[in-house]
Amino acid sequence: MSKKTRKKALAAGEPVADAAVVQPVQPAQLEYEFFFLPTSEPEPVDERDLHDLMKWWRHGRATKTIWQAISDGYVFLFTAVVISAMLVSVVVDAQTGQAGCDTLTCATAKTLLPAATCLACYALTLSVARMFGPILASAA
């Protein structure tokens, strides 16, 4: 009998024949098994074999080589320089345009500019953290 049929039968007040009654387990009935360390001496391990085994295991799990990390850093620096130059150009052009503006909309824009700058700095910080995070903490 399916759950849906059983629910319908119980809702209608009909007796359900194959509904299993679950008895709660008393704490005295539970059997506990503990695993203790073996009493025998451990097998000696050769350090060189262990090192080779760890090196073999890590070899297939490294996400980036050092050259890929350097290449990513170079791309980041180049991108940061280009975006910084664009932002400096935008700020200089905005300052020259705002110098002669005395309307209410210009005053509102001047008031909101610090908040927009703060949010832009926050976004830049998050992007830098996202870019350098996987490089400094690889899976290996």
Contacts in CASP RR format, 6 or more apart in sequence:
PFRMAT RR
TARGET T0000
AUTHOR 0000-0000-0000
METHOD contacts of the structure
MODEL  1
MSKKTRKKALAAGEPVADAAVVQPVQPAQLEYEFFFLPTSEPEPVDERDL
HDLMKWWRHGRATKTIWQAISDGYVFLFTAVVISAMLVSVVVDAQTGQAG
CDTLTCATAKTLLPAATCLACYALTLSVARMFGPILASAA
1 9 0 8 1.000
1 16 0 8 1.000
1 17 0 8 1.000
1 18 0 8 1.000
1 19 0 8 1.000
6 16 0 8 1.000
6 19 0 8 1.000
9 15 0 8 1.000
9 16 0 8 1.000
10 16 0 8 1.000
58 140 0 8 1.000
61 139 0 8 1.000
61 140 0 8 1.000
62 138 0 8 1.000
62 139 0 8 1.000
62 140 0 8 1.000
63 134 0 8 1.000
63 138 0 8 1.000
63 139 0 8 1.000
63 140 0 8 1.000
64 72 0 8 1.000
64 134 0 8 1.000
64 135 0 8 1.000
64 138 0 8 1.000
69 135 0 8 1.000
72 131 0 8 1.000
72 135 0 8 1.000
73 131 0 8 1.000
73 135 0 8 1.000
76 128 0 8 1.000
76 131 0 8 1.000
76 132 0 8 1.000
98 106 0 8 1.000
98 109 0 8 1.000
98 110 0 8 1.000
END
